[in-house]
Amino acid sequence: MNPDFVNLTTDNLADEHLCCIIRSKKPHPGVEAKRQWLSERLEEGHVFRKLNEKAVVFIEYAPLETAWVPVLGDNYYYLYCLWVTGEHKGKGYGKALMDYCLADAREKGKSGICMLGANKQKSWLSDQSFAKKYGFEVVDTTDYGYDLLALSLDGTKPQFAPNAKQGKIGPQELTIYYNLQCPYISQYLERIRRYCEMNAVPVSSHHVDSLQKAKELPCVFNNWAIFYKGNFQTVNLPDEATLKRILKK
């Protein structure tokens, strides 16, 4: 197999689709928000590599030092997303993308690659079992069910920032932390706000719009996090049924 992949650059970003939401022909606010977010990240070494056709087949990673997550370490890559869906599964695309990331890390003399995991696979996190076949191991944990996985190339290990292990905040209302990296975030925010307004549920949202804010978050984070009654709940974007379950706690 010799698949045709393309890396997003500042030159082609405006013209290439972004994989996650590709069904609509009309401009999508979430896609355009991500496009703007990426335009600033690409200059920092952020990599978005995708199959060169309309498909959800892509990998997204960045130098850990500039990755918008509360994870610390020297000279690592942070793997945000690795997705292959639908009819494209089972064709070796995931392996090709992971091999590319690993080769890139070795070529640049990186210490390794790390990613967010969990005690139980979460629907909005990359496939942990696939990563572990490459040698990714749990190198740090939280008390609320999330892990940091790493593939070390030199024996060093990254770790969660101490603040990420708190999993607690003072406010008791439904509280959301988000950035605009995922194209789905804007529509999920609107759904949650509409549901809370219709059901008189207090809610607050906090736009994580800088690297510093991301590194200082009180919980694990890939681009989204929810708290309720002061306790961390999930990094998943919730449907209405999940939101109802959270609010019943």
C-alpha positions in Angstrom: 0.0 0.0 0.0 1.3 3.5 -0.9 -1.5 5.8 0.2 -1.5 9.5 -0.8 -1.3 11.7 2.3 -1.0 15.4 2.6 0.2 17.6 5.5 -1.6 20.9 6.2 0.5 24.0 5.8 -0.1 27.7 6.0 -0.2 27.6 2.2 -2.9 24.9 1.7 -4.8 25.3 5.0 -7.6 27.5 3.4 -8.3 24.9 0.6 -8.0 21.5 2.4 -10.9 19.9 4.3 -10.2 19.1 7.9 -11.5 15.5 8.0 -13.8 15.6 11.1 -16.7 17.5 9.4 -16.7 17.0 5.7 -20.4 16.4 4.8 -21.6 19.9 4.6 -21.0 22.1 1.5 -21.8 25.3 3.4 -19.2 27.0 5.7 -19.2 25.4 9.1 -18.5 27.6 12.2 -16.6 24.8 13.9 -14.5 24.0 10.9 -13.6 27.7 10.3 -12.8 28.1 14.0 -10.4 25.1 13.9 -8.9 26.4 10.7 -8.1 29.7 12.5 -6.7 27.8 15.5 -4.5 25.7 13.2 -3.2 28.7 11.4 -1.5 29.8 14.5 -0.4 26.4 15.6 1.3 25.2 12.4 4.1 27.7 12.9 4.8 26.1 16.3 5.5 22.7 14.7 1.9 21.3 15.0 1.3 18.5 12.4 -2.0 17.6 10.8 -1.6 14.8 8.3 -4.5 13.3 6.4 -5.5 11.0 3.6 -5.7 13.0 0.4 -9.4 12.4 -0.1 -12.7 13.2 1.7 -12.3 10.8 4.6 -11.9 10.8 8.3 -8.3 9.5 8.2 -5.8 11.7 9.9 -3.3 12.2 12.7 -2.7 15.4 14.7 0.3 16.0 17.0 2.5 18.7 18.3 5.7 19.4 20.3 4.7 18.8 23.9 6.1 22.2 24.9 3.5 23.9 22.7 0.7 21.4 23.0 -2.4 22.8 24.6 -2.7 20.1 27.4 -1.6 20.1 31.1 1.2 17.6 30.4 4.9 18.3 31.1 8.0 16.8 29.6 11.1 17.6 27.6 11.4 17.0 23.9 8.3 14.9 23.4 5.5 14.9 20.8 1.9 15.0 22.1 -0.5 13.0 20.0 -3.9 14.7 20.1 -5.8 12.5 17.6 -5.4 9.5 15.4 -8.6 8.6 13.6 -9.6 6.1 10.9 -13.3 5.6 10.5 -15.9 3.9 8.3 -14.9 2.1 5.1 -11.3 3.1 5.5 -10.7 0.9 8.6 -8.6 -2.2 8.1 -6.6 -0.8 5.2 -3.4 0.0 7.1 -4.0 3.8 7.2 -3.7 4.0 11.0 -0.4 2.1 10.9 0.9 4.4 8.1 0.0 7.5 10.1 1.5 6.2 13.4 4.6 5.1 11.5 4.9 8.6 10.1 4.7 10.2 13.5 7.3 7.8 15.0 9.6 8.4 12.0 9.2 12.1 12.4 10.0 11.9 16.1 13.2 9.9 15.5 14.3 12.1 12.7 14.0 15.2 14.9 15.7 13.5 17.8 12.6 13.5 20.0 12.5 11.7 23.3 9.2 10.1 22.5 5.5 10.4 21.9 2.7 10.7 24.5 -1.1 10.8 24.5 -4.1 10.9 26.8 -5.6 7.6 27.8 -8.0 6.3 30.4 -8.8 3.2 32.5 -11.6 2.5 30.1 -11.4 3.6 26.4 -13.3 6.8 25.9 -15.1 7.5 22.7 -13.4 10.8 22.0 -9.9 9.5 22.7 -7.6 7.8 20.2 -7.5 4.0 20.4 -5.2 3.0 23.3 -5.0 -0.7 22.4 -3.6 0.3 19.0 -1.0 2.6 20.6 0.0 0.0 23.1 0.9 -2.4 20.2 3.6 0.2 19.3 5.0 0.1 22.9 3.0 2.9 24.5 2.9 2.4 28.3 1.1 4.1 31.2 3.6 6.5 32.7 1.3 8.6 34.9 -2.2 8.4 36.2 -4.9 10.5 37.9 -7.2 9.4 40.7 -10.2 10.0 38.5 -9.6 7.4 35.8 -7.3 8.9 33.2 -3.8 7.9 32.2 -0.9 9.4 30.3 0.6 6.9 27.8 4.0 7.3 26.4 6.4 5.6 23.9 9.8 6.6 25.2 12.8 6.6 22.8 15.4 7.5 25.4 14.1 6.3 28.7 12.7 9.6 29.9 9.0 10.0 30.7 6.5 12.9 30.6 4.0 13.5 33.3 0.7 15.3 34.0 1.1 18.8 35.4 0.4 18.7 39.2 -2.7 20.9 38.7 -4.1 18.4 36.2 -4.4 15.8 38.9 -6.7 17.9 41.1 -9.9 17.0 39.3 -11.7 19.5 41.5 -12.8 23.2 41.3 -14.7 25.5 43.6 -17.8 26.3 41.5 -20.6 23.8 41.9 -22.6 24.5 38.7 -22.0 22.7 35.4 -18.7 24.0 34.2 -17.1 23.5 30.8 -13.5 24.2 29.7 -13.0 24.2 25.9 -10.8 25.3 23.1 -11.6 25.5 19.4 -9.3 22.7 18.2 -12.2 20.2 17.5 -14.7 21.3 14.9 -17.6 19.7 16.9 -17.0 21.9 20.0 -19.1 24.9 18.9 -22.2 22.9 18.1 -21.9 20.9 21.4 -21.5 24.1 23.4 -24.7 25.5 21.8 -26.6 22.3 22.5 -25.6 22.3 26.1 -26.3 26.0 26.6 -29.8 25.5 25.0 -30.5 22.5 27.1 -29.5 24.3 30.3 -31.5 27.3 29.4 -34.6 25.2 28.8 -34.2 23.3 32.0 -33.0 26.1 34.3 -29.6 24.5 34.8 -26.8 27.0 35.8 -23.8 26.6 33.5 -20.6 28.4 32.9 -18.0 27.9 30.1 -14.4 28.9 29.9 -12.6 29.4 26.6 -9.1 28.0 27.0 -7.5 30.4 24.5 -3.9 30.3 25.4 -1.1 27.8 26.0 -0.7 29.0 29.5 -4.4 28.5 30.4 -4.2 25.0 28.9 -1.1 24.0 30.9 -2.7 25.3 34.1 -6.0 23.5 33.8 -7.2 21.6 36.9 -7.9 18.4 35.0 -6.9 16.3 32.0 -7.8 17.9 28.7 -7.6 17.2 25.0 -9.8 20.1 23.9 -12.7 19.8 26.3 -13.5 19.0 30.0 -16.7 19.1 32.1 -17.1 19.6 35.9 -20.2 19.3 38.0 -20.6 19.9 41.7 -16.9 20.7 41.7 -15.8 17.4 40.4 -14.3 16.5 37.0 -16.7 14.4 34.9 -15.3 13.7 31.4 -13.3 14.8 28.3 -16.1 13.5 26.1 -18.4 15.7 24.2 -21.7 14.6 25.7 -25.0 13.8 24.0 -28.2 14.7 25.8 -28.4 11.4 27.6 -24.9 11.7 28.9 -25.5 15.3 30.1 -28.6 14.1 32.0 -26.6 11.4 33.7 -24.0 13.9 34.8 -26.7 16.3 36.1 -28.2 13.5 38.2 -25.0 12.9 40.2 
